[in-house]
Amino acid sequence: MAKLVKPLTDPQCGAAKPRDKDYTLFDGDGLILLVRTSGTKTWRYRYKNLLGTQIITIGTYPAIKLAKAREHRAKYKTMLANGLDPKEQIAIEQSKQDNKYHFEPIARAWHVAYKASGKWGEETAERALKNLEKYVFPLIGTRPIDSIKPKDLNYVLSQIEETGFLEVVKKTRQRFVSIFAYAISKGLIELNPASSLKDAITVTRKTKHHPKLHLSRLPEFLQKIEADKGYPITKLCLMFALHTFARSSEIRFARWSEFDLEKGQWIIPPERKASKGSKYAHRGAKMRTEHLIMLSPQALAILKELQAYSGMYENVFPKHGDPYGFISETTINNTLRRIGYDTNEDVCLHGFRGMACGALVESMLFTEEAVEKQMSHQERDQVRLAYTHHVEFLDERKKMMNWWSNYLDKNKSEYISAYDYGQEIKNIEQDNLIQFKKTK
């Protein structure tokens, strides 16, 4: 049973004295009076939304009497009952000046609402607001929202474009459309000036792909790794990345609890536990859904060797000298440079994904859907996605991971193309099938 709260009285509020620590008096239904050590008494309203507990500061006592504070509470409760977020509504109300709304407070209210919808992670939401604060608000933040025209938005985008950050241009254009759509939904404007910004980017930039080593260079590459006398965990991390071709952050921030060595499985969670001192350690699978990697015998052997170094800790790949930290992408790429490879031109850690993907496709042994699933790529064809999103291709993916590790072993001394090795495996499987039929 919920605890009953006895409503406050004005004499009780007036008689509240400061203590050694701040303390709170409850009036019920979210209304509280915070009494600080300084003697200041502040009315607050507390409620919950999708982001958790939210607090609105109403004002100080006795400037705002108990009855007035209750009027504010009643107003906020009415908003919640009608599906409106009080903080969001306050942001809109505060933006009123001479019956016109300025762009910045509306955009901030949109940001609050969009973040609460769960469509962003914490990092993305923070980055979106910083981009608005850096590139947009200084130019049109104080403009009444109903005075902003497409040419004004194009000007903002052109200024960002000059910095060379074309991805920021793209994201800002998308956010303009969303912000003005939000303003329309609130009855602030009638038309969306951002709807005609499709061709706002006039300068194109050639996409720079992560460098990946041509498969014909695998023998020399594997021999150089084998001969390297660097830090053991770095070398093992490099080999594990090559055999699993998972993303950099998925590997570097891995915890032992994610692995089932008996089943030969690694389940990367959508999000991991945050770690003090490692800003991005909470990153899990990039697609924000659990991602399963079937581990080949070679990958399992690497993990078992790693247990001697980090098995007693939580992190699989700890930082050198700090068992509670994480190995960095720079450490891996520095190793690649030390053994003779340019990480801007030859190969980098992320380039292992391209090498594996190319070999798997070239082998002609695996379906495109299974390869894409193992690569943890988002399906672009939404029609096909509707029919295949539930299909995991687990048997094929297990075979795929074993084939890739065996292919790496096959190339340790002499190069064989992925296609030729694929045909070799196919012929072996056909011979085995024939022999099986003969024995029946």
N, C-alpha and C positions, 0 to 999 in steps of 0.2 A: 504494500500500500504506500502511495506517495506521501511524503511528510507534509503535514499541514503547516502553512505559514501564516502566522498571525499578522494582519496588516499593520503597518506603521501608523503613528499619530504625529501630528506636527510638534507637540511638546517633546516627544521621543526623539525626533530628528534634531530639534534644537538643543537637546540636552546631551547628545552624543559627543563625547570628548576624545581627543587624540590619545593613542596608546603607543607602546613601543614599536608596534608594527601596524601597517595598514589593515583595516578590517572592514567587513561588509554588513550592512543591515538589509534585510529582505522584506519587501512589501508584497511579494507574490507575483505570479504571472510574468516573471522576467524582469521586474523593476527592482533595482537595488540602489542603495546609497553607500558609496565608498567613502569611508572616513580615513583620510591620510594622516600620517604622523605630524604633518605640518598644521593640521587642523582643518584643512580644506575638505569640504564635503561635496561629492560629485554624484549626480544622478546618472545611472546607466541603465540601458535596456539590453537584455541578453536573450538571444534566440539562436536557433540552429537552422542551417541550410545544408546544401550538399557538401560544402567545404568544411563543415563542423560548426563549432560554437562561434557566433559573431557577437560583437559588443558595439552598441551605439552610445556615444556620450551625449546626454541630453543637456546638461548644464549644471551649475553649482547651486547649492542650498546656502543661504535662504533666498538668493535672487530668484530661484524657481522653487515655489512652494510645493508641498506634497500633492495638492489637488492638480496643479499644472503638470507635474511630472506624470501623474496618472492619465491626464489627457493625451500626453505624448504616447504613453503605453497603449492606450486604446486605439490611437491612430495607427501605430505599428501593427497591432494585432489585426486590425481591419485589413491592412495591406496583405499580411500573410494569409488571411482567410480568403483573399481574392487572388492568391497565387502570385503576389508581387513581393519582391525582396526589398525590405525597408532601406538597406544601405544604398541599393541601386536607385531607389526613388529619391532618396536624399541627394544623391549626386546630380540627379536631373533638376531637382528643385533649386539646388545651389547654383545651377548654371543659368538661372533666369536673370536677365538684366534688361530692363526696358522691354519686357515681353519678347525678347529674343534669346535664343540659346547659343552659347559659344561652342565651338567644335571640341575643344579639349575636354571639358567636363562630360560632354556626351560620349566622347570616345572612351573616357575612363569608366563611365557607367557601362558602356558596351563591354569593356574588358572584364569588369566584375561579373557581368552576366554570362559572357562566353566562357570564362574560367570556371564558373559554377556549373556549367553544363557538362563538364567532364571531358570535353573534346580536346583539351590541352593537358599536357603534363606540367609540373611545376616549372621546369626549365624553359619550356616553350612559352608559357605564359609570361615569365619574367623577361625573356628575350623580346617578345612581341611588344611589351610595354616600353622597354628600353629603346627599341627602334622608333616607336612613336615619339618618345621624349627627345630623341636625338635628331631625327630627320623631319618630323611632321609638325609637332606642336610649335616649334620656333617660327614656322612659316605661316600656319593657318590656325593655330590653337586658339587665338582670341577672336577669330572671325565668327560672326553669327552663322550657325549652321545652314540657315536658309539662304545665305548670301553666297555660298561657295558654289562655283561653277566648274564644269569639266576642265576648263583651261587652267583653273587654279590647282586642280589635282594633278594635271599634266605637268605643271611647273614644278610641283613638289617631287614628282617622280623623276623629272629630268635632272633635278639637283642631286638626287640619290644616284642616278645613273652615272653622273660625272665622277662619282667616287669609285666606280668600277664594281660596286657590290650589286650585281644584277639579280642575285637571289633575293636581296632585300627589296629591290624594285618590285619583283614579282610578288613577294609576300605582302608588301605595302599596298599594292594594287588590289589584291584579294581582300585585304582588311578594309580598304576604303568601301568596297562593295558591301561588306558585312556591316560596317559602322552605319552607313547611310540607310541600309535596310532596317537596322535596329531603330534608327531615328524615325523612319516611316511607321514602324510598328507601334511607336509611342505617340504617334500623332503630331510629331514635331515638324515634319516636312511631308510633301506629297510625292515628289519625284526623286529618283536616285541619280545624282550627277556622275556617279562612278560607273554606271552600267555601260558607258561608251568607251571605257578605257582599255579595251582588248588589245589595241595596237600601240599601247603607250611606250613599250620598249622598242626603241629604234636601232639600238646597237646590239648586235649579237656577239656572244663570246663562245669560242669553240670549247666544248666540254673537254675537260682534262680528266682522262681516266687514270685510275691507279695503275702504275706500271707493273706488268707481269712478265715473268721470264718465259721465253719461248721454250716449249717442252723439250726441244732438241738439246737444250743446255742443262737438262736435269742431271745427267751424270756428274758433270763438273760441280754443279751446285750442291748436290748431296754429299759429294766427296769433301768439299770445302767445309760444310757443316760438321761432318764427321771428324775432320781434322782439327776443328777449332778447340782451343784450350781455354776458352773463357769460362765465366761463371756457370756452373752446371744447370741451375734453374732457368737461366736465360736460354741456354741451348735446348733444354727440354721443352720450354715454352715455344720456341721456334719450331721444333719438330711436331709438337702437338697441334700447333696452328696449321702446319702444312698438311697433316693427316686429317684434320677435322674441317678445315677451311671455314670455320665460324668467323664471325666479325671480331675485330680487335677488342672492343670493350666486353663482348660476351666471353672472351677467353681470359683477358687480364683480370677481370673482377670475379672470376669463378670461385665458388666455395665448394669445399669437399662434400657438403650436404646435398649438393645437386646431382651427385654421381651414385649410380648403383653398379658397382664393378662386377657383381655376380651376374646381373642381367645384361651387362655391357651397354648401359644407357646413360646418357647425360641429358637431364631436363633443365633447360635454361628458363628460369621464371620470367614473367613479364616485368617484374621489378624486384630488385634486391634490397637488402637492408643497407641503409646509409652508413657511411663510415667516416668518422671524424678525421679530417686532414686529407681526405680523398673526395674531391667535389663530385665526381661522376660515378662513384662506386655503387650507387643505387641502380645504375643502368642494368637492365636485363636484356631479354630478347628485343630486337629493334622494332618488330611489328607489334609489340605490346601484347602478344599472346604467347603462351607457353610454347617453346620450341624444343622438339626432341631430336637428339643426335644419337644414332646407333654407333657404337664404338667398335672399330675394327680391332682384331687381336693386337696389331701394332700400336694403336692408340692406347689400349689397355696396358700394354707393356710400358709405355711412357709414363702413364699415371702411376703404375706400381713402383717405378723407379723414383718418381717424384715424392712418393709417400715417405721415403727416407729423409727427405729434405724439409717437407712442409706438412706431412701427414698429421703431426701433432698440433697444428694450428688450424684456424678456420679457413684461411685463404690458400688456394691451390698454388698460385704464383705470387708469393710475397716479394716485396721490395728487398733488394740486397741490403742487409744490415737492419732491416725493420720487418720482423715477421708478421706484424699487424698491418703493414702497408701493402701496396700492390705494385707489381712490375709495370713500368710505363711503356707506351708504344715507342717512345724515343729510344729506350734501352734495346728493344728488338731491332729497330731500324739501324741503330748504331752498330749492332753486331753484323748486320748485313753489309754495312759500309766497311767494317773492319776486315771482312773476308773477301772484299773486292767488288762490291756491287753498288752502283749509283741508285739510291732509293727514289730519285726523281725520274730516272730514265730506264733502269734495268728491272728492278723488282723492289716492292716494299711489302710490309706485313699484310696489308689489305689485298695486295696483288695475288696472294695465294688463292683467293676465292675465284679470281678470273682464270687462273691456271687450271684449277680443278674443274670448274664449270666447262671450260673449253674441251678438256680431255674427256669428260663424261659424255658430252654431246657428240664429239668426234668418234667415240668408241662404237656408236650405233647400237648400244646394248640397252639403253634406258629411255623411257618415255620423257618427253619434255615436261610433262606435269610433275613427274617424280623428281626430276632434277630441280625444277623451280621450287618444289616443296622443301627439298633438302637445303637449297640455297636460302630459304626463308625469304623469298621474294613475294611482294604483293601482286596478285593476279590483276593485270590491267584490263582484261576483257571481263567486264562486269556480268555479261550473260553467262560466260563459262564459269565464272566464280560462283554464280548462284547454284550451279549444278555440281561443282567439285570442291566447294569449301570444306566439306565434311570428310573428304577422302584423304587418307594419310599416306598411302602407298608404303606402308612400313616394311613389308617383305622386300620390295624392290629397293627401298632406301638402304636396308641392311646390306643387301648384295652390292649396292653401289659404293658404300663406304669401304667394304672389304676389297672391292675391285680397285678403288683408287689407292688404297694403301699397298696392295700387291703390285700395282702399276709403278708406284714409287720405288718399291724394292727391286722390281724388274729393271729399272733404269739406273741402279746404283753403279753399275760398271759399264753398261753399253746402252745407247739410246734405241728405243723401239717406239714407234708412233702409237698414239692412243687407238687409232683405227686398226693397225696391225695386231696390237695386243688384244683388242676387242674381238677380232676375227679368230685369233688363236684360242681365246676362251670359248668362243661360240663353237668352234670345231671340237674342242675337248668335251663340251657339254653334249654335243650331238653324238659323239662317239660313246660317251657314257650312257646316253639314252638308248642307243642301239644295243649296247651290251646288256643293259637292263632288260630290254624286250626279249633278248635271246635267252636270258636265264629264266624267264617266266614260262 
